[in-house]
Amino acid sequence: MRRILENVAITGATPMGPRATTLTMGPVLFNWPAEQWRDFYFRIADEAPVEHVCVGEIVCSRRQPFYNSVIADVVERLERAGKTVLLSSLALPTLDRELRAESALRESSQMIEANDISMLRLLRPRPHAIGPLVNVYNERTAQLLASHGAARICLPPELPLASIEAIAKATPEAAIEVWAFGRAPLAISARCYHARLHGRMKDSCQFVCDQDPDGLPVATVDDQKFLTVNGVQTLSHTYCCLLNEVSKLMDIGVASLRLSPHTVNMVAVAQLFRDVVDRRREPQSALAALSDICPDVEFSNGFIHGDVGARFVTA
């Protein structure tokens, strides 16, 4: 793994000053077979109109060995296609082997996306990115992180528009990114819900999470779906969708919109966001097309409106 990381060329920090709004493909959160994981990124490299792509296992370190044989090919293919690749770190490292993996990331010349605060001691002052699982809730936090080398900061998905605007205006030296599509990450734990559901221990889970490539829906006693389980991670049931809010986000200085991978046609999803960003398509038209791409999905945008996160606000 270390040799793979050392062979990846550095892309450098995001330039200062005014930027065109870009698109970022986040890391795959789910347990996909290695071939599917590789082919997904190959297609993103060849077809998706995104500028940045995050690669790495951030949910469960037990899954990482499956991808070790293909990650170098993925990074090479993405960079050959002109994408900026970020290597994403684990969200909740607790074991010695997980801490060693963090240290191996530090030795890479590639820009690293930190998804746990413990990673920051290894990265500063070199340019790095902050992932959405680090709680950046206000401008003082963003400014502190930027002063220690954070060139990119992806905000948590639960922030309202006023907070996003305040952070973006207060931190012009960092590219502020917003979660714009996909099930929103809500919590992560040392316990594995997938394993427990199947009557197994975390260390002998037999990787049952691979049975749910978009996560396992959780329902109330009244059979109302409201959360999704992904191994040790809890996600929203609804898919966050900020197509209607793209123009506002661009106006307040958001530098990038993050799209989280699911088993839907993510190239088509990225193209819809690109068309709205470039003002080639109206948001309502794009939203109708997105509903066709994701026919069984409920969309939400409540967080950004200061409302219940699971709601979709049309006003």
Beta strands, then each sheet from edge to edge (+ up, - down):
strand 1: 22-25
strand 2: 52-55
strand 3: 84-88
strand 4: 112-114
strand 5: 128-130
strand 6: 150-154
strand 7: 175-188
strand 8: 216-219
strand 9: 225-230
strand 10: 233-241
strand 11: 256-259
strand 12: 299-300
sheet 1: 8+ 9- 10+ 7- 6- 5- 4- 3- 2- 1- 11-
sheet 2: 8+ 9- 10+ 12+
end
